[in-house]
Amino acid sequence: MTIRYSLAHLTVLGCPTPEMIYVAARAGYDYVSPRVIYMGLPGEPNYALADDAVLLRKTRRALVETGLQVHDIELARVHDDMHATKYLPAMEVAAELGAKAVLASIWTQHIPYAIEKFAQICDLAAPFGLTVDLEYVPISSVNTLASAAAVLRAAQRPNAGLMVDMHHFNRALDRPEDLDALPREWFHFAHLCDAQAKIPEDRAEMTRILREERLYVGEGGIDIASILHHLPVSVYSIELPHLQRAREFGYAEHAFRCLESAKAYVAKHAATIEARA
C-alpha cells in the first residue's frame, strides 16, 4: 500500500497558503490541507481564498508550479446560530482546486442541532464531490470516537466521514479495536502527530498542547501504530503544531522534520500498520 502525506495548516500556522504549498513541495509532501475558511480566532491570519482573489491566484499558481494537490480544506465548524451556506464559497474554491474533503468539527452543546447542521454541510458539499469528515476534539462537545460515530449514524449522509487525529484519539482514551466496528467507508484520511504520554487533567494545558506543542511521530507516548492498524486509510495529513520549533527551525525545516519522522515511524512499524484487521 502506498502511503501519501499531506501538510496540514496547523503545522505551519501563520504560513500563507501559497507559501505553504511551496514548503510542502520542497519537503516532499504529496498534498496540502489548508485552512481556507476563516475562523476569526484571536491572532489567526485570514486565508479565506474565496474572499481574496490575489491569494487565490497565487495559490493556483503554486499548485501548478509544484504539481501538488489539495487534499482537504478546513475548518467547517458547527456552532450555535450558524448557517451552513456560509461554507459554500469555500467549497466552491475547494472543488476548483481539486480537493477531496472538507474537515468539520462540532462546538455546540445542542447535539440534535449539531446533527442537523452537519447533515446540511454534507448536502452542500455533495454536488462538489466532497466528503465532509468529522473530527472529534478533546476540548469540543463531540470529543470521543463514540460521540462522533453517533453523529454520523444520525446524519445518515453518504459523503460523511470520520477523521481520526492521533492526539485526540489518545486523549479521549479510545481503544484502537473499537474502530473495527465502524463502517470502513467512513474513513478517508487521518491526522498524524504524537504527544507526551501523560494526559493533562487541566483543560487549558490540554488546549495549549494540542495547539502549540505536539511532538514528532514516534517522539511521544502515543501508540500510533496500533491506531493506524485499525484505520483503512492511505493518506496521512500531518497536523503537528509546535510553535517553538517552527520559530527555531522555520516553517520549511519544521515541515520537513515532521514528514521525515512520520515516514521513518511508518517504515519501522509497517508490519503492524499494514496488517489491518
C-alpha positions in Angstrom: 0.0 0.0 0.0 1.3 3.4 -1.0 1.0 6.0 1.8 0.7 9.6 0.8 1.2 12.6 3.1 -0.4 16.0 3.4 0.8 19.1 5.2 -1.9 20.4 7.5 -2.4 24.1 8.2 -1.7 24.0 11.9 1.7 22.5 11.4 2.8 25.8 9.7 0.3 28.1 11.4 0.9 31.6 10.1 2.3 30.5 6.7 0.1 31.9 3.8 -1.4 29.2 1.6 0.8 29.7 -1.5 4.0 29.6 0.7 2.6 26.6 2.5 2.4 24.8 -0.9 6.0 25.6 -1.8 7.1 24.5 1.7 5.2 21.2 1.3 6.6 20.6 -2.2 10.2 21.2 -1.1 9.8 18.9 1.9 8.4 16.0 -0.2 4.6 16.0 0.7 2.0 14.8 -1.8 -0.8 17.1 -0.7 -1.6 20.2 1.3 -4.5 20.6 3.7 -5.0 24.4 4.0 -7.4 26.4 6.2 -9.3 28.4 3.7 -12.3 29.0 6.0 -11.6 32.0 8.3 -12.5 31.1 11.9 -11.9 34.6 13.4 -9.9 33.3 16.3 -7.6 35.8 18.1 -4.4 36.3 16.3 -5.5 34.0 13.4 -4.5 35.1 9.9 -7.2 35.2 7.3 -6.5 32.9 4.4 -10.1 32.7 3.1 -9.3 32.2 -0.6 -12.9 32.8 -1.7 -12.6 36.4 -0.3 -9.1 37.2 -1.7 -8.7 37.0 -5.4 -4.9 37.7 -5.2 -4.3 35.0 -2.7 -6.4 32.5 -4.7 -4.5 33.3 -7.9 -1.1 32.8 -6.1 -2.4 29.6 -4.6 -3.4 28.3 -8.1 0.0 29.2 -9.4 1.8 27.4 -6.6 -0.2 24.2 -7.2 0.6 24.3 -10.9 4.3 25.0 -10.3 4.8 22.3 -7.7 2.4 19.7 -9.0 0.9 19.3 -5.5 -2.8 18.8 -4.9 -5.1 20.0 -2.2 -6.4 17.0 -0.2 -8.8 18.7 2.2 -9.8 22.1 3.4 -10.7 23.2 6.9 -12.5 24.1 9.0 -16.3 23.8 8.8 -17.2 24.3 12.4 -20.7 23.5 13.6 -21.6 26.1 16.3 -24.6 27.9 17.6 -26.5 30.3 15.4 -24.8 29.3 12.2 -25.9 29.0 8.6 -24.3 26.1 6.7 -24.4 28.1 3.5 -21.6 30.3 4.7 -19.3 27.4 3.8 -20.4 27.3 0.2 -17.8 29.8 -1.2 -15.0 27.7 0.4 -16.5 24.5 -1.0 -16.5 26.1 -4.5 -12.8 27.0 -4.1 -12.0 23.6 -2.8 -13.6 21.9 -5.8 -11.8 24.2 -8.2 -8.5 23.3 -6.5 -9.2 19.6 -6.7 -9.8 19.0 -3.0 -11.4 15.7 -1.9 -12.7 16.6 1.6 -13.9 19.3 4.0 -12.8 18.8 7.6 -15.5 19.6 10.2 -15.9 19.7 14.0 -18.7 20.4 16.4 -18.7 23.2 19.0 -22.2 23.3 20.3 -23.7 21.5 23.2 -27.0 21.1 21.3 -26.4 17.7 19.7 -29.7 17.4 17.7 -29.0 20.9 16.3 -25.4 19.8 15.5 -26.5 16.7 13.7 -28.9 18.8 11.6 -26.2 21.4 10.7 -23.6 18.7 10.0 -26.1 17.0 7.6 -26.7 20.3 5.9 -23.0 20.8 5.3 -22.8 17.3 3.9 -25.6 18.1 1.5 -24.0 21.3 0.3 -20.6 19.5 -0.2 -22.1 16.6 -2.1 -22.6 18.3 -5.5 -18.9 19.3 -5.5 -17.8 15.7 -4.9 -16.5 16.5 -1.5 -16.7 14.3 1.6 -17.3 16.0 5.0 -15.0 14.4 7.6 -15.9 14.9 11.2 -13.0 15.4 13.6 -13.7 14.9 17.3 -11.6 17.2 19.5 -11.0 16.7 23.3 -12.0 20.3 24.1 -15.1 20.3 21.9 -18.6 19.0 22.6 -18.1 15.9 20.4 -14.9 14.6 21.9 -14.9 10.8 21.7 -15.0 8.2 19.0 -18.4 7.1 20.2 -19.9 10.5 20.2 -18.6 11.2 16.7 -19.9 7.9 15.4 -23.3 8.7 16.9 -23.4 12.0 14.9 -22.6 10.2 11.6 -25.2 7.5 12.2 -27.8 10.1 13.0 -26.9 12.3 10.0 -27.0 9.4 7.5 -25.2 11.1 4.7 -23.3 9.1 2.1 -20.5 11.6 1.9 -20.0 11.9 5.6 -16.7 10.6 7.0 -14.8 10.3 10.3 -11.4 11.7 10.7 -9.2 10.4 13.5 -6.4 12.5 14.9 -3.8 10.6 16.9 -3.6 13.2 19.7 -7.4 13.4 20.0 -7.9 9.6 19.9 -5.3 9.2 22.7 -6.7 12.0 24.9 -10.2 10.6 24.6 -8.9 7.2 25.9 -10.4 5.5 22.9 -9.4 1.9 22.1 -8.0 1.1 18.6 -10.1 -2.1 18.4 -13.3 0.0 18.6 -12.5 1.3 15.1 -13.2 -2.1 13.7 -17.0 -1.9 14.5 -17.4 1.3 12.3 -18.1 1.3 8.6 -14.9 1.2 6.5 -16.4 3.8 4.1 -16.3 6.4 6.8 -12.5 6.6 6.8 -10.8 8.7 4.2 -7.7 10.1 5.9 -6.1 10.5 9.4 -4.1 13.2 11.2 -0.6 12.2 12.3 1.2 13.6 15.3 2.5 12.5 18.7 2.3 13.9 22.2 3.5 13.4 25.7 2.4 10.2 27.4 0.9 11.9 30.4 -2.6 13.3 29.6 -3.2 16.7 31.1 -6.0 17.0 33.5 -6.3 20.7 33.1 -8.3 21.9 30.1 -6.1 24.9 29.5 -3.0 22.7 29.3 -4.7 20.2 27.1 -5.6 23.1 24.8 -2.1 24.5 24.8 -0.5 21.2 23.9 -2.9 20.4 21.0 -2.5 23.9 19.5 1.2 24.6 20.3 3.3 21.6 21.4 2.6 18.3 19.7 5.5 16.1 19.0 7.1 14.4 16.0 5.7 11.0 15.2 7.5 8.4 17.4 8.8 11.0 19.8 6.0 10.9 22.3 4.0 8.3 24.2 1.1 7.5 21.8 0.9 4.0 20.3 0.3 5.4 16.9 1.0 2.1 15.1 -1.8 0.3 16.9 -4.3 3.0 15.9 -3.2 3.0 12.3 -3.5 -0.8 12.2 -7.3 -0.4 12.6 -7.7 2.6 10.1 -8.2 1.7 6.5 -6.7 4.9 5.1 -3.7 5.6 2.9 -3.5 9.4 3.3 -1.9 10.8 6.4 -2.2 14.5 7.0 0.5 15.7 9.4 -1.1 18.1 11.8 1.8 18.8 14.2 1.8 22.4 15.6 4.9 23.1 17.7 5.3 26.8 17.9 8.7 26.9 19.4 10.2 24.5 16.8 8.5 26.4 14.0 10.1 29.6 15.2 13.5 28.0 15.8 13.7 25.9 12.6 11.5 27.9 10.3 8.4 26.6 8.6 10.3 24.7 5.9 12.6 22.8 8.2 9.8 22.0 10.7 7.6 20.7 8.0 10.5 18.6 6.6 11.2 17.1 10.1 7.5 16.3 10.6 7.5 14.4 7.3 10.8 12.6 7.8 9.9 11.4 11.3 6.5 10.2 10.1 7.9 8.3 7.2 10.6 6.7 9.5 7.9 5.7 12.0 5.6 4.2 9.4 8.5 2.3 7.8 9.6 0.9 11.2 6.1 -0.2 12.1 5.0 -1.2 8.6 4.2 -4.8 9.5 1.8 -3.7 12.3 0.2 -0.9 10.3 -0.4 -2.7 7.1 -1.7 -6.0 8.7 -5.0 -4.3 9.0 -7.8 -6.0 10.8 
